[in-house]
Every structure is written in C-alpha cells, then in structure tokens.
Amino acid sequence: MLEHTLLGLLARKPASGYDIGKWLRTDGRWLGRSPSMTPIYRALAELEKRGWVDIRIEERDTAPAAKVYSLTTDGIDALKAWAASEYRPSERPMAPDFTQRLSFAGQLGPEHALAIVRTELEFRRRQRAEEQDPELASVNSDPIAEIDREWLIHVDALTHDRGWQSTSLYIGWLETTERQLVRECARRGLPT
C-alpha cells in the first residue's frame, strides 16, 4: 500500500512529494511500483488528514517552495503497528508487497525483517510443494487454426519453466536471507 511506503520513506528522512516521486521512479523502482505524482499527493493528503505527518514549507533557490512532510508521533506509531501486523504473502511470487514490507517494516530491526522473510519463505515452500507436477492448460486447448497445438504446448511449458526457475531462485534467496537475519538477530541478542 502506498501509504505504508510513504510512512517508511518519511521514517528515513523528511521529504517533499516531488522528492518521494523522484525516488520511487529511480532508486525505489526495485519496489515494483512506480506511481504517478497524483496518487502520491493524494496519499500524502490522507496521511496529513490522519495526523500522521506534519508539513513545513521549504523555500528553494531554483524551484518553487516545497511542502516537506515529516512523521508525527502518530505516524511513527502507525508505521510500527503496520510493521508488527500480520504479513500475508501474495499468491504471485516476487509481488511488490513483499519487497515493500521487507524494506519499510524490516528497517525497524532485523527481528521484523526475519519474521517477514520467514513468512514469505514458508508460503513459497508450501506453494512449491502443491505444484510439483502441474497440468498445463494448453494440453486441453482447442486453438485457432493459426496456432500449432504442439507448439502451443511447448511454449506453455517454456513459460511455466521460466516461472518455476525464477521461483526456485527466489526461494534460494529467501533461504540465504533468513540465515543472514538469524545471524544478525543472534549478534544483537534478539530472539530468532
């Protein structure tokens, strides 16, 4: 959800809506979403309405004055409540929700990051176990004359294999990340 991304970004440092949009289009593109400025400003207005951000006007030499947003105590509490809330993985591996949750809830400490990674890893392992020998939909297809049915089945298998391999790599990354986070929690004396 965009509002949690904004809370997470503003927890790092106060920023204008323009600066947030610029970050999301460049450094933040790994989040998997690149909203236009309209939803960003709409979400910032909602955060202000809820009392989660304060605004100050910052004069700029080479541009018009900017509204700079910073978290209030209630905004910090909202971020912490979201970070502690149950994370429910998306059916789609590598969905933006996981990356956003890991980045912006995980920044509150390795124990938060570990809980998120473990939830995602357990979900992906269960999902993988359930799809050991999938039946491709193209096997029962009746394609138009321009499509060779055998070729369709082959392309369908290639596409499925791409997803299978990508998910395998993703599960491997989750396992490696879990080990790193367990070590970091142990180093800090946090429960694992």
N, C-alpha and C positions, 0 to 999 in steps of 0.2 A: 504494500500500500504506500502511495506516495507520501502521505503524512508521516509515516514512520521513517521513511528515507530522509525527509526534511528534518525531523527531530534528531536523527542520527548525525546528519551533516552539521546541524547547528550545535550539537554537543561538542563537535570538534573545534568550531570557531564561529562567531557571528558572521553573517553573510547577507548580501542583497539577493533578491530574487534573480536578477541578471547573473550574478556570480554563481548561484546554485545551478541555473540552467546551463551556463557555460561549462561548469564542472561535469554535469551529467552527460553532456554531449562529447566531452573529451576524456578526462581521466576516469569518469564514472561510467563510461559505456560498457564496462565489464559487468555492470549490474544487470544488463539485459534489457533495459528500458531507456528510452530517450524521449521523455515527454516534451511537448512544445511548452512555450512560456505560459500560455493560458492556464493549463492545469496547475502549473507551479504556483502562479499568483493566486489562483482560486484556493489551493491548499494552504498557502501561507495566510490568506484572509481567514480561513476556517481555524487555523491554529491561533490566530490573534483573537478571534471570537471566543474560543475556548479558554483563553487566558494562558496559553502555553508559550507564547512568545511576546517579547517586548520589541518595540520599534524605536529606532533613533534615526534621525536624518543626518546623513553624512555628506558634506559638501565635497565635490570632486573638481579638480582643476580642469580636466579635459572632457568632462561629461556632466550631464545634469546631476543634481543632488540625488542621492540614492537612499531608499529605505533599507536600513540594515537591521536584520532580525537576530535576536538572541533569545535563548531559552529562559523562561521563568522557572521558579521552583516547581510550579505545577507542570510545566513542560518536561522538566527533568524527571519528575515522578511518573508522568505518562510514558516516557521512554523506558524507564526502569520497569514499569508494570508490563509493558509490551515485551520487553526482553525476558521477563520471568514467565510470561504466558506460554501456554502450550503451543508448540510448533507442530503444525500438521503438513507433512510433505505433499506436494502436488503429485498427481499421477504421472506427469511428464518429467522425466529425469532432466536435471540441469535447468529447471524453471527459475526465473528471476527471483521468486520469493525466497528460495534457499540462500542465494547469494546476498540478497538484501538483509535477511535475518542474520546470517553469519557475520556480515560486515558491521551492521549497526547495533545488533544486540550483543554480538560477540566482542565488540570493542569495550564492553563493560567489564570484561575479565575472562580469563581462559576457562573458567568453570561454565560460563554462559556459552562460549564457543563450543566446548566439549559436549554439552547437552544437545546442542543443535546438530552437531556433526553426528553424534551417536543416533539421534532420532532419524536423521536422513539415511544413515548407513543401514540401520535395521530395516527401514522401509524398503530401500533398494534391494537388499538381500532377499526379503520376502517376495518382492515383486519379481526378482530374477528367478527364484525357485518356482514360482507359479507359471512362468513362461518358458519352461525348459524345451518343449517341442511344439511350438505354435503352428497352427494350420494357417497357411497364407490364404487370404480372402480370394486371391486370383485363381486358386485351384478350382473354385466353383463358379468362375466367371463365365459370362457369355458376351465377349467383347464385340464391338462393331467390326465390320469386315476389314477395316484398315489396320486392325491390331492382330498380330500373330499371337495366338493364345499361349504357345510355348514360350515365346519371347516375353510376354507379359509376366508369366510365372517366374522367369529368370530375373527380370528387372525387379519384380516384387521381392524375390529372395535377396538380391543385392542390396536393396533398400533396407530390408529387415536386418541384414548382416551389419550394415553401417550403424544402425541403432544399437544392435547387440554389442558391437565392438566399442562404440562410444560409451555405452553404459558400463561395460567392463572396465574401461579406463577410469571412468568416474568413480566406480566402486573402489578401485585401487587407490585413487587419490584420497577418497574418504578414509580408507584404512590407514594410509600414511599420515594423514592429518590427525586422525584420532590418536595415533601413537605419539605424535609431537605434542598434542594438547595434554595428554596424560602425563608426559614428562614435565611439561610446564606447570601443570597443577601440582604435581609432586614437589617440584622445586620450590614452589611458593607455599607449600604446606596446606594446599586446598584438597578437599575430598575428590576422589576420582571414582 
